Amino acid sequence: MWEVTGHPFTTREGKVVHATIQKPGKAASVKEKTWGAHERLAIQRTTEPVVANASAYSKRPTRTRTKGRRQV
């Protein structure tokens, strides 16, 4: 079982699809998968909720946008 970690994109006028995939929980298994856009894929969704990388428990401060001037 693999999970898609990068946003899929197409090349060659939309005929080839590329996506970054990895085994769940194993960052060392990252690879790029390529297939024809006309091919059918068997995709199975998990019943667990998807947790975003930047969670509510992140210690990093949130960025705020300002109109016009940059904050210094």
C-alpha positions as CSV (number, residue, x, y, z in Angstrom):
1,M,0.0,0.0,0.0
2,W,1.3,3.5,-0.9
3,E,0.1,7.0,-0.2
4,V,0.4,10.0,-2.4
5,T,2.5,12.7,-0.8
6,G,2.9,15.2,-3.6
7,H,0.4,16.9,-5.8
8,P,0.0,14.9,-9.1
9,F,0.9,16.8,-12.3
10,T,0.7,16.0,-16.0
11,T,3.2,16.4,-18.8
12,R,3.3,15.7,-22.5
13,E,0.0,17.6,-23.1
14,G,-1.8,15.9,-20.3
15,K,-1.0,12.3,-21.5
16,V,1.4,11.3,-18.7
17,V,0.7,11.7,-14.9
18,H,3.4,12.0,-12.3
19,A,3.0,11.8,-8.5
20,T,5.3,11.5,-5.5
21,I,4.4,8.4,-3.3
22,Q,5.7,6.7,-0.2
23,K,4.8,3.9,2.1
24,P,2.8,5.2,5.1
25,G,5.0,6.3,7.9
26,K,8.3,5.5,6.0
27,A,9.9,8.6,4.7
28,A,12.8,6.7,3.2
29,S,10.5,4.9,0.7
30,V,9.7,8.1,-1.3
31,K,9.7,7.7,-5.1
32,E,8.0,9.2,-8.1
33,K,5.4,7.2,-9.9
34,T,4.5,7.8,-13.6
35,W,1.6,6.4,-15.6
36,G,-0.4,7.1,-18.6
37,A,-3.3,9.5,-18.0
38,H,-5.7,7.0,-19.8
39,E,-4.9,4.2,-17.4
40,R,-7.4,3.3,-14.6
41,L,-6.0,3.2,-11.1
42,A,-7.5,1.2,-8.2
43,I,-7.6,3.7,-5.3
44,Q,-8.7,2.7,-1.8
45,R,-9.5,5.3,0.7
46,T,-8.9,4.8,4.4
47,T,-11.7,5.3,6.9
48,E,-9.3,7.3,9.2
49,P,-9.5,11.0,9.1
50,V,-6.6,12.7,7.1
51,V,-4.4,14.8,9.4
52,A,-2.6,17.7,7.8
53,N,1.1,18.1,8.3
54,A,0.7,21.5,10.0
55,S,-1.5,20.5,12.9
56,A,-3.2,22.7,15.6
57,Y,-0.4,21.5,18.0
58,S,2.4,23.1,15.9
59,K,4.8,25.3,17.7
60,R,5.3,27.4,14.7
61,P,3.4,30.7,14.7
62,T,0.8,31.2,12.1
63,R,1.5,33.7,9.3
64,T,-0.8,36.6,8.8
65,R,-1.2,38.6,5.6
66,T,-1.0,42.4,5.6
67,K,-2.4,44.7,3.0
68,G,0.0,47.0,1.2
69,R,3.1,47.2,3.4
70,R,5.4,44.4,4.6
71,Q,6.0,43.9,8.3
72,V,9.5,44.5,9.5
